[in-house]
Amino acid sequence: MRLDKLIEEQLHTPRKAMKRLFQTGQILVDGKIEGKRERNVDSNLHEIIVQGKQLKTNEVYFLLHKPQGVVTANQDKQHQTVIDCLAPHDRHPDLYAVGRLDRDTQGLVLLTSNGQLGYALMHPEKKVMKRYEVTVNGPLTAADQAAFEQGIVFHDGTTCQPAGLTIQQSSSEQSQAMVMLMEGKFHQIKKMFLVRGVKVIALKRTAIGPLTLTDDLPIGTYRRLYQEELESLVDYFH
Ligand code: URA
């Protein structure tokens, strides 16, 4: 969470006093004076000391294996949402999903109360790699691979960044592949394959940056991030 928000919440520091705290170097993060008020901190990753007092944050991070049919939203009148997949006591009011998956897409979703982290993970400049397993209704060839590498151009002229396509199995009726993507345009993978003349019939996200869909996360289940997983995200905390 934002460092100044944490200090305000826990030490009830008035505005002027807050400014002084930062100006006079009384805030230490991992032993170094921190001057950035909006610095994103988590006490599971950082030691936060303000005027000699250690502060603790209370952010939540869940990995969900989203089933098909569930919408990536906090509320929906018609369909079950990713928040509905959580036990009522885990439905923290600030939780939201980092990056959308379509209703018919299965796979890994990060749910967190840490909005700054979510923003950083989705920012195009950060180039966070997302990995998908895809089944399409036709053959895939080296020409498709080359087109993905080049950057697919949608029918409306939108150009995608280069993406990785690894063909695992190909036949005239159906093919399986792995796609590595750094962007998150609306229906991106479906549209990319449509440009190549085939239709996506199954899509599953298996990784978001260093976070991967592990065997201990059967479809429809969720768990808190392991400490090592949170540590693997430390570069996205600024
Ligand atoms: N691309 C898509 O087309 N759909 C998703 O859900 C994710 C990526």
Boltz pocket constraint, residues with backbone or C-beta under 6 A from the ligand:
constraints:
  - pocket:
      binder: B
      contacts: [[A, 100], [A, 101], [A, 102], [A, 103], [A, 105], [A, 185], [A, 186], [A, 187], [A, 188], [A, 189], [A, 190], [A, 191], [A, 203]]
      max_distance: 6.0
